[in-house]
Amino acid sequence: MELFDIVIIGAGVIGNAVARELSRKNYTLAVLDKEADAGFGISSRNSGVVHSGIHYTPGSNRAILNIAGNAAMESLCRDLSVPFIRTGKLTIAASQEEQAALHELKEQGEANGVPGMEMMDSATMDQLQPGIAGTEGLYTPSTGIVNPMALTIALAEHAHLHGVSYRFLHKVIRITQVQDSRFQIESETPQGRSALETRMIINCAGMHADTIAKLCGYHQHTIYPCRGEYYVLDKRLDQSLNLLIYPVPGTHSSGLGIHLTKTVEGNILIGPSNEYIADRMDCSTTSEIMEMLKSEGKTLLPTLVTSDFIRSFSGLRPKLTPPDVGGFDDFVIRYQPACDSVIHVLGIESPGLTAAPAIGKKVAEMAHHILPVSEKPWRPDFPDIPGIYRRPYPASMYSLDERKALVDQDPDFGSIICRCEEISLAEVRSALKRMFGPLTYAGIKNRCRPMSGRCQGGFCMPRIAHILNGEWGIPHENHMLKGPDSVLYTGLLRDGE
Ligand SMILES: Cc1cc2nc3c(=O)[nH]c(=O)nc-3n(C[C@H](O)[C@H](O)[C@H](O)COP(=O)(O)OP(=O)(O)OC[C@H]3O[C@@H](n4cnc5c(N)ncnc54)[C@H](O)[C@@H]3O)c2cc1C
């Protein structure tokens, strides 16, 4: 049976950040995920905000790892060619009561070491974001935005480049200690049961981290799913938002309140709502919340019209606090009691995306403490590989001259597959070549953004089907949206079409 030094369960932003850190050393490493690709869990369903650190109790894991993650994010994203922008953020008080809470947030931020904070009156806020209503604001210039899918995938690709083995469609169902220092992990795969052995386990299973913990014999924690729903707005409104706008969160709230954020590509997000639910897999959106977000959005952005709402989605927070308690608990990052060959990373809700680089480092140090090995040759960035285009932004965000240069280099940059996002054939091909698990439409979308624009795939999906069918020789009946459970086509309407 295959034996690894370390197996990480979960290929979200946390598991991949840990894998990348550990890939600096001479470990044999595998990452197992039940889904068909990296980042199909919570990591692709969030606001994409790199938080400043004002919201977390001083001295907590969330505060310390947020501050360290924020500080590391810019250079990490540069190394991995991931879009990141330091937009700044305004947290706005709408009443005297909220003003008092805002000052407390500033004090908390100071205790956490958040740089450059500034209180603002309404006139100064109006200069930053014309038309914004509020009595006082707290400006945090270190807040930023990142493409969360691109970050999660780039961490995985970089770990993979340094020898980490990724096993997708491997749902871990049983863990047994076979010797003092060895575990057997059994997974369900489309081909049947599969098993491997490892000296160490790192549990980064997000929403299911408590289930994996229980499989390891650790029963301390329960995760409660708390759903956040969003609306995505058309890029037409890109210029309407200069920075991120948040309300002052309520004292017992389990989220940070409905806010307006931008994606690095220029869409505005309204959300997320905040609702405990029973089903850990239920990422649906509901008409009640959508109506609420619509009316909230129209108040915050008066020029908003119904046709600007292009898509909705939701993400689940893996909360360690039950519904009747609400609020937040700290991240749990610890060795299993009496078994330090198992490390659990549990309850990684917000700011998990921000903290990921720092969690990666912390967990890698914990693992190395138990299983020390030597360093190996390692580079922080990607080498240039012909036909693999890694750029900090999609080609559509480059100037005309830069794009002409790209087309001179490879004419496929001039062949547009996705008209809404102006994604070229060269970028789709690069995404396909970079995938080291099953090829899925969602995987292509998460890597280079076709199917993310106004038409939601109406124009580009048939073109992508054509590429998969032609260049890649994958018959239509095997085209998958996210994996074997979401096959897209059952056959052809007419012969050859
Ligand atoms: C609505 C919302 C908004 C948020 N906004 C922000 C934000 O703006 N900024 C920020 O910093 N953070 C934010 N977060 C938090 C952030 O998204 C998460 O903390 C982070 O993505 C957690 O990553 P993860 O790797 O732990 O989880 P995941 O990405 O879910 O990864 C866990 C992986 O484990 C796999 N897995 C589970 N069970 C098994 C099994 N049995 N076998 C094999 N694999 C398994 C899953 O398939 C999954 O891929 C937000 C979260 C939500 C829900």
The ligand as an SDF file (V2000), in Angstrom:
LIG
                    3D

 53 58  0  0  0  0  0  0  0  0999 V2000
  -20.2880   33.7570    3.0030 C   0  0  0  0  0  0  0  0  0  0  0  0
  -18.8290   33.7370    3.3280 C   0  0  0  0  0  0  0  0  0  0  0  0
  -18.0410   34.8780    3.1530 C   0  0  0  0  0  0  0  0  0  0  0  0
  -16.6990   34.8700    3.4710 C   0  0  0  0  0  0  0  0  0  0  0  0
  -15.9400   35.9810    3.2150 N   0  0  0  0  0  0  0  0  0  0  0  0
  -14.6240   35.9700    3.5040 C   0  0  0  0  0  0  0  0  0  0  0  0
  -13.8190   37.0890    3.2040 C   0  0  0  0  0  0  0  0  0  0  0  0
  -14.2690   38.0420    2.5800 O   0  0  0  0  0  0  0  0  0  0  0  0
  -12.5300   37.0700    3.5990 N   0  0  0  0  0  0  0  0  0  0  0  0
  -11.9860   36.0250    4.2610 C   0  0  0  0  0  0  0  0  0  0  0  0
  -10.8230   36.1000    4.6470 O   0  0  0  0  0  0  0  0  0  0  0  0
  -12.7170   34.9130    4.4920 N   0  0  0  0  0  0  0  0  0  0  0  0
  -14.0020   34.8500    4.1180 C   0  0  0  0  0  0  0  0  0  0  0  0
  -14.7580   33.7380    4.3290 N   0  0  0  0  0  0  0  0  0  0  0  0
  -14.1250   32.5680    4.9390 C   0  0  0  0  0  0  0  0  0  0  0  0
  -13.3380   31.7200    3.9400 C   0  0  0  0  0  0  0  0  0  0  0  0
  -14.0350   31.5660    2.7370 O   0  0  0  0  0  0  0  0  0  0  0  0
  -13.0580   30.3610    4.5800 C   0  0  0  0  0  0  0  0  0  0  0  0
  -12.5020   30.5540    5.8410 O   0  0  0  0  0  0  0  0  0  0  0  0
  -12.0970   29.5160    3.7690 C   0  0  0  0  0  0  0  0  0  0  0  0
  -12.4580   29.4700    2.4220 O   0  0  0  0  0  0  0  0  0  0  0  0
  -12.0620   28.1170    4.3560 C   0  0  0  0  0  0  0  0  0  0  0  0
  -11.2550   27.3310    3.5430 O   0  0  0  0  0  0  0  0  0  0  0  0
  -11.0940   25.7920    3.8250 P   0  0  0  0  0  0  0  0  0  0  0  0
   -9.9760   25.3190    2.9750 O   0  0  0  0  0  0  0  0  0  0  0  0
  -11.0210   25.5530    5.2850 O   0  0  0  0  0  0  0  0  0  0  0  0
  -12.4840   25.1480    3.3810 O   0  0  0  0  0  0  0  0  0  0  0  0
  -12.9500   24.5730    1.9390 P   0  0  0  0  0  0  0  0  0  0  0  0
  -12.5980   25.4920    0.8310 O   0  0  0  0  0  0  0  0  0  0  0  0
  -14.3650   24.1800    2.0590 O   0  0  0  0  0  0  0  0  0  0  0  0
  -12.0490   23.2890    1.7850 O   0  0  0  0  0  0  0  0  0  0  0  0
  -12.3160   22.0950    2.4770 C   0  0  0  0  0  0  0  0  0  0  0  0
  -12.2120   20.9520    1.4940 C   0  0  0  0  0  0  0  0  0  0  0  0
  -12.3500   19.7280    2.1910 O   0  0  0  0  0  0  0  0  0  0  0  0
  -12.9840   18.8160    1.3210 C   0  0  0  0  0  0  0  0  0  0  0  0
  -13.5700   17.7240    2.1050 N   0  0  0  0  0  0  0  0  0  0  0  0
  -14.5370   17.8010    3.0340 C   0  0  0  0  0  0  0  0  0  0  0  0
  -14.8290   16.5700    3.5180 N   0  0  0  0  0  0  0  0  0  0  0  0
  -14.0170   15.6980    2.8810 C   0  0  0  0  0  0  0  0  0  0  0  0
  -13.8560   14.2840    2.9260 C   0  0  0  0  0  0  0  0  0  0  0  0
  -14.5930   13.5050    3.7180 N   0  0  0  0  0  0  0  0  0  0  0  0
  -12.9140   13.7220    2.1240 N   0  0  0  0  0  0  0  0  0  0  0  0
  -12.1620   14.4820    1.2870 C   0  0  0  0  0  0  0  0  0  0  0  0
  -12.3060   15.8290    1.2050 N   0  0  0  0  0  0  0  0  0  0  0  0
  -13.2030   16.4260    1.9820 C   0  0  0  0  0  0  0  0  0  0  0  0
  -14.0390   19.6660    0.6270 C   0  0  0  0  0  0  0  0  0  0  0  0
  -14.4460   19.0860   -0.6010 O   0  0  0  0  0  0  0  0  0  0  0  0
  -13.3100   20.9840    0.4410 C   0  0  0  0  0  0  0  0  0  0  0  0
  -12.7320   21.1100   -0.8520 O   0  0  0  0  0  0  0  0  0  0  0  0
  -16.1090   33.6970    3.9930 C   0  0  0  0  0  0  0  0  0  0  0  0
  -16.8840   32.5320    4.1440 C   0  0  0  0  0  0  0  0  0  0  0  0
  -18.2210   32.5420    3.7850 C   0  0  0  0  0  0  0  0  0  0  0  0
  -19.0230   31.2890    3.8900 C   0  0  0  0  0  0  0  0  0  0  0  0
  1  2  1  0
  2  3  1  0
  2 52  2  0
  3  4  2  0
  4  5  1  0
  4 50  1  0
  5  6  2  0
  6  7  1  0
  6 13  1  0
  7  8  2  0
  7  9  1  0
  9 10  1  0
 10 11  2  0
 10 12  1  0
 12 13  2  0
 13 14  1  0
 14 15  1  0
 14 50  1  0
 15 16  1  0
 16 17  1  0
 16 18  1  0
 18 19  1  0
 18 20  1  0
 20 21  1  0
 20 22  1  0
 22 23  1  0
 23 24  1  0
 24 25  2  0
 24 26  1  0
 24 27  1  0
 27 28  1  0
 28 29  2  0
 28 30  1  0
 28 31  1  0
 31 32  1  0
 32 33  1  0
 33 34  1  0
 33 48  1  0
 34 35  1  0
 35 36  1  0
 35 46  1  0
 36 37  1  0
 36 45  1  0
 37 38  2  0
 38 39  1  0
 39 40  1  0
 39 45  2  0
 40 41  1  0
 40 42  2  0
 42 43  1  0
 43 44  2  0
 44 45  1  0
 46 47  1  0
 46 48  1  0
 48 49  1  0
 50 51  2  0
 51 52  1  0
 52 53  1  0
M  END
$$$$
